[in-house]
Amino acid sequence: MAALWMLVASLAFATMAVCVKFASAWFTSAELVFWRGLIGMVTMWLWARSRGETLATRYPGMHAWRSMVGVASLGAWFHALALLPLATAMTLNYMSSVWVAAFLVGGALVAWNPRSGAPLPARQGALALTVLGGFGGVLLMLRPTVEQHQMFAGLVGLLSGLLAAFAYMQVMALGKIGEPESRTVFYFAVGSAVAGAAGMAFTGVSDWDWLHALWLLPVGLLASLGQLFMTRAYSHGATLVVANLQYAGIVFGALYSLLLFGDRIPLLGWVGMALILASGVAATVLRAKAAPDAPGEEH
């Protein structure tokens, strides 16, 4: 059942991305972030209340930092979804595990003293290979699948994965001090609503059409449901197996891209996508040895 819950969570995140792509034809990224946050706030408040959990926290500063970085990642991803093929934007966002591996390798290199004569741990070499494989996949994906005028959007999509890695590391820190995931997700939703409202003050508000606005509801609901399904998967199954099944989101995104949007992905694009998926799985396996109780990543 844990595997099934994670597959459902991955499908929910991929379907949310579809709704974002459709809604971006009528709403700005700031508006999408706002509504994703507002609906997520209500959903998570109801969930916490049904479980008798309090949303009061003793660590507002840590939640504020996590929300700030997470919202920046979310906004970058929504911008990429609006301008890039769905499969490309989805895959670039799932690069967060590879970025975390890059941080671990970088940290080990900074701490390593070559004068001591001690070799680098073998795990760092394996992590370095996953990082190289992941970025090789990015090069293969962006060159054949992204038009020249979309290159900036591709870089923004890559940035969303980088910022997601920073946010994930903060989620890990919150988990280590005992903050429940429902509380972390709630304050992220609060940050999304606040940041989205601030962005709307500069970009303005789009003309309201109830038919178009219907796309906003599933954006917030699917994001919250995906997080709840993911939480249930991690609480009932083997962490490593469940963590790797999250990459089914890339497969779902590719299928949506082909079936709903008619995107044509060249062979090199498929190879790059597979390379990123394999690198993400490898990075997750290696990371799990260092942090076996790490929480799930959000999308």
Contacts in CASP RR format, 6 or more apart in sequence:
PFRMAT RR
TARGET T0000
AUTHOR 0000-0000-0000
METHOD contacts of the structure
MODEL  1
MAALWMLVASLAFATMAVCVKFASAWFTSAELVFWRGLIGMVTMWLWARS
RGETLATRYPGMHAWRSMVGVASLGAWFHALALLPLATAMTLNYMSSVWV
AAFLVGGALVAWNPRSGAPLPARQGALALTVLGGFGGVLLMLRPTVEQHQ
MFAGLVGLLSGLLAAFAYMQVMALGKIGEPESRTVFYFAVGSAVAGAAGM
AFTGVSDWDWLHALWLLPVGLLASLGQLFMTRAYSHGATLVVANLQYAGI
VFGALYSLLLFGDRIPLLGWVGMALILASGVAATVLRAKAAPDAPGEEH
1 236 0 8 1.000
2 232 0 8 1.000
2 233 0 8 1.000
2 234 0 8 1.000
2 236 0 8 1.000
2 237 0 8 1.000
2 238 0 8 1.000
2 241 0 8 1.000
2 242 0 8 1.000
3 233 0 8 1.000
3 237 0 8 1.000
3 241 0 8 1.000
3 242 0 8 1.000
3 245 0 8 1.000
5 229 0 8 1.000
5 230 0 8 1.000
5 232 0 8 1.000
5 233 0 8 1.000
5 236 0 8 1.000
5 242 0 8 1.000
6 229 0 8 1.000
6 230 0 8 1.000
6 233 0 8 1.000
6 242 0 8 1.000
6 245 0 8 1.000
6 246 0 8 1.000
6 248 0 8 1.000
7 245 0 8 1.000
7 248 0 8 1.000
8 226 0 8 1.000
8 229 0 8 1.000
9 225 0 8 1.000
9 226 0 8 1.000
9 227 0 8 1.000
9 229 0 8 1.000
9 230 0 8 1.000
9 233 0 8 1.000
9 246 0 8 1.000
10 245 0 8 1.000
10 246 0 8 1.000
10 247 0 8 1.000
10 248 0 8 1.000
10 249 0 8 1.000
10 252 0 8 1.000
11 248 0 8 1.000
11 249 0 8 1.000
11 252 0 8 1.000
12 222 0 8 1.000
12 223 0 8 1.000
12 225 0 8 1.000
12 226 0 8 1.000
12 229 0 8 1.000
13 222 0 8 1.000
13 223 0 8 1.000
13 226 0 8 1.000
13 249 0 8 1.000
13 299 0 8 1.000
14 90 0 8 1.000
14 249 0 8 1.000
14 252 0 8 1.000
14 253 0 8 1.000
14 256 0 8 1.000
15 218 0 8 1.000
15 222 0 8 1.000
15 252 0 8 1.000
15 256 0 8 1.000
16 218 0 8 1.000
16 219 0 8 1.000
16 220 0 8 1.000
16 222 0 8 1.000
16 223 0 8 1.000
16 226 0 8 1.000
16 299 0 8 1.000
17 81 0 8 1.000
17 86 0 8 1.000
17 89 0 8 1.000
17 90 0 8 1.000
17 253 0 8 1.000
17 256 0 8 1.000
17 299 0 8 1.000
18 86 0 8 1.000
18 253 0 8 1.000
18 256 0 8 1.000
18 260 0 8 1.000
19 215 0 8 1.000
19 218 0 8 1.000
19 219 0 8 1.000
19 222 0 8 1.000
20 32 0 8 1.000
20 78 0 8 1.000
20 81 0 8 1.000
20 82 0 8 1.000
20 219 0 8 1.000
21 81 0 8 1.000
21 82 0 8 1.000
21 86 0 8 1.000
21 261 0 8 1.000
22 215 0 8 1.000
23 32 0 8 1.000
23 212 0 8 1.000
23 215 0 8 1.000
23 216 0 8 1.000
23 219 0 8 1.000
24 32 0 8 1.000
24 78 0 8 1.000
24 81 0 8 1.000
24 82 0 8 1.000
25 212 0 8 1.000
26 206 0 8 1.000
26 207 0 8 1.000
26 209 0 8 1.000
26 212 0 8 1.000
26 215 0 8 1.000
27 35 0 8 1.000
27 206 0 8 1.000
27 212 0 8 1.000
27 215 0 8 1.000
27 216 0 8 1.000
28 200 0 8 1.000
28 203 0 8 1.000
28 204 0 8 1.000
28 206 0 8 1.000
29 75 0 8 1.000
29 78 0 8 1.000
29 79 0 8 1.000
29 82 0 8 1.000
30 195 0 8 1.000
30 196 0 8 1.000
30 198 0 8 1.000
30 199 0 8 1.000
30 200 0 8 1.000
30 202 0 8 1.000
30 203 0 8 1.000
30 204 0 8 1.000
31 196 0 8 1.000
31 200 0 8 1.000
31 203 0 8 1.000
31 205 0 8 1.000
31 206 0 8 1.000
32 75 0 8 1.000
32 78 0 8 1.000
32 216 0 8 1.000
32 219 0 8 1.000
33 71 0 8 1.000
33 74 0 8 1.000
33 75 0 8 1.000
33 78 0 8 1.000
33 192 0 8 1.000
33 195 0 8 1.000
33 196 0 8 1.000
34 192 0 8 1.000
34 193 0 8 1.000
34 195 0 8 1.000
34 196 0 8 1.000
34 197 0 8 1.000
34 199 0 8 1.000
34 200 0 8 1.000
35 216 0 8 1.000
35 219 0 8 1.000
35 220 0 8 1.000
36 74 0 8 1.000
36 189 0 8 1.000
36 192 0 8 1.000
36 219 0 8 1.000
36 220 0 8 1.000
36 223 0 8 1.000
37 189 0 8 1.000
37 190 0 8 1.000
37 191 0 8 1.000
37 192 0 8 1.000
37 193 0 8 1.000
37 196 0 8 1.000
37 220 0 8 1.000
38 189 0 8 1.000
38 192 0 8 1.000
38 193 0 8 1.000
39 216 0 8 1.000
39 217 0 8 1.000
39 219 0 8 1.000
39 220 0 8 1.000
39 221 0 8 1.000
39 223 0 8 1.000
39 224 0 8 1.000
40 185 0 8 1.000
40 186 0 8 1.000
40 189 0 8 1.000
40 192 0 8 1.000
40 220 0 8 1.000
40 221 0 8 1.000
40 223 0 8 1.000
40 224 0 8 1.000
41 186 0 8 1.000
41 189 0 8 1.000
41 190 0 8 1.000
41 193 0 8 1.000
43 189 0 8 1.000
43 220 0 8 1.000
43 221 0 8 1.000
43 224 0 8 1.000
43 225 0 8 1.000
44 182 0 8 1.000
44 185 0 8 1.000
44 186 0 8 1.000
44 189 0 8 1.000
44 224 0 8 1.000
45 55 0 8 1.000
45 186 0 8 1.000
47 182 0 8 1.000
47 224 0 8 1.000
47 228 0 8 1.000
48 54 0 8 1.000
48 55 0 8 1.000
48 182 0 8 1.000
48 183 0 8 1.000
48 186 0 8 1.000
51 182 0 8 1.000
53 180 0 8 1.000
53 182 0 8 1.000
53 183 0 8 1.000
55 182 0 8 1.000
55 183 0 8 1.000
55 186 0 8 1.000
55 187 0 8 1.000
57 63 0 8 1.000
57 179 0 8 1.000
57 183 0 8 1.000
57 187 0 8 1.000
59 174 0 8 1.000
59 177 0 8 1.000
59 179 0 8 1.000
62 170 0 8 1.000
62 173 0 8 1.000
62 174 0 8 1.000
62 177 0 8 1.000
62 179 0 8 1.000
63 174 0 8 1.000
63 179 0 8 1.000
63 183 0 8 1.000
63 184 0 8 1.000
63 187 0 8 1.000
63 188 0 8 1.000
64 187 0 8 1.000
65 170 0 8 1.000
66 167 0 8 1.000
66 170 0 8 1.000
66 171 0 8 1.000
66 174 0 8 1.000
66 184 0 8 1.000
66 187 0 8 1.000
66 188 0 8 1.000
67 187 0 8 1.000
67 188 0 8 1.000
67 190 0 8 1.000
67 191 0 8 1.000
67 192 0 8 1.000
67 195 0 8 1.000
68 191 0 8 1.000
68 195 0 8 1.000
69 163 0 8 1.000
69 166 0 8 1.000
69 167 0 8 1.000
69 170 0 8 1.000
70 163 0 8 1.000
70 164 0 8 1.000
70 166 0 8 1.000
70 167 0 8 1.000
70 188 0 8 1.000
71 188 0 8 1.000
71 191 0 8 1.000
71 192 0 8 1.000
71 195 0 8 1.000
71 196 0 8 1.000
72 163 0 8 1.000
73 93 0 8 1.000
73 159 0 8 1.000
73 160 0 8 1.000
73 161 0 8 1.000
73 162 0 8 1.000
73 163 0 8 1.000
73 164 0 8 1.000
73 166 0 8 1.000
73 167 0 8 1.000
74 160 0 8 1.000
74 192 0 8 1.000
75 160 0 8 1.000
76 156 0 8 1.000
76 157 0 8 1.000
76 159 0 8 1.000
76 160 0 8 1.000
76 161 0 8 1.000
76 163 0 8 1.000
77 89 0 8 1.000
77 93 0 8 1.000
77 157 0 8 1.000
77 160 0 8 1.000
77 161 0 8 1.000
77 164 0 8 1.000
77 299 0 8 1.000
79 153 0 8 1.000
79 156 0 8 1.000
79 157 0 8 1.000
80 88 0 8 1.000
80 89 0 8 1.000
80 92 0 8 1.000
80 93 0 8 1.000
80 153 0 8 1.000
80 154 0 8 1.000
80 156 0 8 1.000
80 157 0 8 1.000
80 160 0 8 1.000
81 89 0 8 1.000
82 153 0 8 1.000
83 150 0 8 1.000
83 153 0 8 1.000
83 154 0 8 1.000
84 92 0 8 1.000
84 146 0 8 1.000
84 150 0 8 1.000
84 153 0 8 1.000
84 154 0 8 1.000
84 157 0 8 1.000
85 145 0 8 1.000
85 146 0 8 1.000
85 257 0 8 1.000
85 261 0 8 1.000
85 263 0 8 1.000
85 265 0 8 1.000
86 253 0 8 1.000
86 256 0 8 1.000
86 257 0 8 1.000
86 260 0 8 1.000
86 261 0 8 1.000
86 263 0 8 1.000
87 145 0 8 1.000
87 250 0 8 1.000
87 253 0 8 1.000
87 254 0 8 1.000
87 256 0 8 1.000
87 257 0 8 1.000
87 258 0 8 1.000
87 263 0 8 1.000
87 265 0 8 1.000
87 273 0 8 1.000
88 141 0 8 1.000
88 142 0 8 1.000
88 145 0 8 1.000
88 146 0 8 1.000
88 154 0 8 1.000
88 257 0 8 1.000
89 154 0 8 1.000
89 157 0 8 1.000
90 249 0 8 1.000
90 250 0 8 1.000
90 253 0 8 1.000
90 254 0 8 1.000
90 257 0 8 1.000
91 141 0 8 1.000
91 250 0 8 1.000
91 273 0 8 1.000
91 276 0 8 1.000
91 277 0 8 1.000
92 138 0 8 1.000
92 141 0 8 1.000
92 154 0 8 1.000
92 157 0 8 1.000
92 158 0 8 1.000
92 160 0 8 1.000
92 161 0 8 1.000
93 157 0 8 1.000
93 160 0 8 1.000
93 161 0 8 1.000
93 164 0 8 1.000
93 299 0 8 1.000
94 161 0 8 1.000
94 247 0 8 1.000
94 249 0 8 1.000
94 250 0 8 1.000
94 276 0 8 1.000
94 277 0 8 1.000
94 280 0 8 1.000
94 299 0 8 1.000
95 134 0 8 1.000
95 138 0 8 1.000
95 158 0 8 1.000
95 161 0 8 1.000
95 162 0 8 1.000
95 276 0 8 1.000
95 280 0 8 1.000
96 161 0 8 1.000
96 162 0 8 1.000
96 164 0 8 1.000
96 165 0 8 1.000
96 168 0 8 1.000
96 297 0 8 1.000
97 165 0 8 1.000
97 279 0 8 1.000
97 280 0 8 1.000
97 283 0 8 1.000
97 284 0 8 1.000
97 287 0 8 1.000
97 297 0 8 1.000
98 130 0 8 1.000
98 131 0 8 1.000
98 133 0 8 1.000
98 134 0 8 1.000
98 135 0 8 1.000
98 276 0 8 1.000
98 279 0 8 1.000
98 280 0 8 1.000
98 283 0 8 1.000
99 161 0 8 1.000
99 162 0 8 1.000
99 164 0 8 1.000
99 165 0 8 1.000
100 165 0 8 1.000
100 168 0 8 1.000
100 169 0 8 1.000
100 283 0 8 1.000
100 287 0 8 1.000
101 127 0 8 1.000
101 130 0 8 1.000
101 131 0 8 1.000
101 280 0 8 1.000
101 283 0 8 1.000
101 286 0 8 1.000
101 287 0 8 1.000
102 131 0 8 1.000
103 165 0 8 1.000
103 169 0 8 1.000
104 124 0 8 1.000
104 127 0 8 1.000
104 287 0 8 1.000
104 290 0 8 1.000
105 124 0 8 1.000
105 125 0 8 1.000
105 127 0 8 1.000
105 128 0 8 1.000
105 131 0 8 1.000
108 120 0 8 1.000
108 121 0 8 1.000
108 124 0 8 1.000
109 120 0 8 1.000
109 124 0 8 1.000
112 118 0 8 1.000
112 120 0 8 1.000
123 286 0 8 1.000
123 289 0 8 1.000
123 290 0 8 1.000
126 282 0 8 1.000
126 286 0 8 1.000
127 283 0 8 1.000
127 286 0 8 1.000
129 282 0 8 1.000
130 279 0 8 1.000
130 280 0 8 1.000
130 282 0 8 1.000
130 283 0 8 1.000
130 286 0 8 1.000
131 279 0 8 1.000
131 283 0 8 1.000
133 275 0 8 1.000
133 276 0 8 1.000
133 278 0 8 1.000
133 279 0 8 1.000
134 275 0 8 1.000
134 276 0 8 1.000
134 279 0 8 1.000
134 280 0 8 1.000
136 272 0 8 1.000
136 275 0 8 1.000
137 271 0 8 1.000
137 272 0 8 1.000
137 273 0 8 1.000
137 275 0 8 1.000
137 276 0 8 1.000
137 279 0 8 1.000
138 158 0 8 1.000
138 272 0 8 1.000
138 276 0 8 1.000
140 268 0 8 1.000
140 269 0 8 1.000
140 271 0 8 1.000
140 272 0 8 1.000
140 275 0 8 1.000
141 268 0 8 1.000
141 269 0 8 1.000
141 272 0 8 1.000
141 273 0 8 1.000
141 276 0 8 1.000
142 151 0 8 1.000
142 154 0 8 1.000
143 268 0 8 1.000
144 266 0 8 1.000
144 267 0 8 1.000
144 268 0 8 1.000
144 269 0 8 1.000
145 265 0 8 1.000
145 266 0 8 1.000
145 269 0 8 1.000
146 153 0 8 1.000
146 154 0 8 1.000
164 297 0 8 1.000
164 298 0 8 1.000
164 299 0 8 1.000
167 298 0 8 1.000
168 296 0 8 1.000
168 297 0 8 1.000
168 298 0 8 1.000
171 184 0 8 1.000
171 295 0 8 1.000
171 296 0 8 1.000
171 297 0 8 1.000
171 298 0 8 1.000
172 291 0 8 1.000
172 294 0 8 1.000
172 295 0 8 1.000
174 184 0 8 1.000
175 181 0 8 1.000
175 184 0 8 1.000
175 295 0 8 1.000
181 227 0 8 1.000
181 231 0 8 1.000
181 295 0 8 1.000
182 231 0 8 1.000
185 224 0 8 1.000
185 227 0 8 1.000
185 298 0 8 1.000
188 298 0 8 1.000
189 224 0 8 1.000
227 298 0 8 1.000
230 246 0 8 1.000
230 296 0 8 1.000
230 298 0 8 1.000
233 242 0 8 1.000
233 245 0 8 1.000
234 242 0 8 1.000
234 243 0 8 1.000
234 295 0 8 1.000
234 296 0 8 1.000
239 288 0 8 1.000
239 292 0 8 1.000
239 293 0 8 1.000
239 294 0 8 1.000
240 284 0 8 1.000
240 285 0 8 1.000
240 288 0 8 1.000
243 284 0 8 1.000
243 288 0 8 1.000
243 294 0 8 1.000
243 296 0 8 1.000
244 281 0 8 1.000
244 284 0 8 1.000
244 285 0 8 1.000
246 296 0 8 1.000
246 297 0 8 1.000
247 277 0 8 1.000
247 280 0 8 1.000
247 281 0 8 1.000
250 273 0 8 1.000
250 276 0 8 1.000
250 277 0 8 1.000
254 265 0 8 1.000
254 273 0 8 1.000
257 263 0 8 1.000
257 265 0 8 1.000
258 265 0 8 1.000
265 273 0 8 1.000
287 294 0 8 1.000
288 294 0 8 1.000
END
